[in-house]
Amino acid sequence: MITNKHRKLLEEELGKRGHIAYVMGLAKAEGITKENGMPYSRPFFSLVYTGKKEHKQIENLFWAAAIKKKNERLELEAIRKKELQQTG
């Protein structure tokens, strides 16, 4: 279950906007759907994110998304740093 403390950590990496849509895209890519094959709704992702519903796979996707975003950010910082060293 995602607690307030966890949510603050997730917000640091994912930002306050667009994180639900980003995780929904990951869920679609991973093939995480309801039993009938339909994708989960945006409100369901919000309920999981706020801790009102529990769903292990989706909770894990939020953490995976945070890690992915952090890695992307670190890669961009490394590229910028390298470019600055070459030009500076």
N, C-alpha and C positions, 0 to 999 in steps of 0.2 A: 504494500500500500504506500502511496506517495504522501508523505507528511508535509507540513508547512516548511520544515527545515530542508527536506529534499527538494521541494518546489523552488525554494530560493536558490539552491545550487543549480537546478536545471535552468532557471531564468538567467543566471549569470552566463551560461554557455549558449542557450538557445535564443535569448532575448525575450522580450515580453510580447512581441507580435510575430505572427506567422509560424509559431512553433507547432501548433495543432495541425495546420495544413502540411507542414514539413513531415511530421510523424505519420499523418494519414497517407502521404505519398510513399513513405517507407513501408507502411503496412501493406499497401497495395502491391508494391514491388516484391515484398516477402511472401505474398499470398495469404496473409492473415485475414480471414473472413469469418462471418457467422457460420453456423452449421449449415444454413441453406445456401451458402456460397456468396451471399451478398456482402458488400463491404460494410464495416461499422460506420455509424453516422458521426458527424462532427460533434453533436452534443454528447455522445457516448465517450469520445476521446476527452472532452472537457471534464466529464464526470470522473473519469479515471485520473486525469491530471490533478483535479482538485481533491482527490482522495475519497470521493463519495461512492465510487464503485471500484471493485477490484478485478483486475484482469492481468495476470502475470505477463503474458506475451506483449501486451500493449505497454505495460509499465517498463518492461525491458527495452522496448523500442524507444521510449523516451530517453532512457540512459544511453542507448546506442546512438541515438541522434545527437545527444550532447557530446559524446566522445567523437563522433564523426565531425561535428562542427568545430570542436576544439582542434582536432588534427588538421582540418582545412585551414583554420586560422593560423596555426603554428607554421604550416607549410608556406603560407603567404608571407608571414613575417620573415621566415628564413630566406625566401626569394628576394624580398625587399632589402633585407640586410646585405645579402650577397651583391645586389645591384649597387647599393650605396658604397660598398667597399671597392667595387670595380671603378665607379665613377669618381669617388672621393679621393 
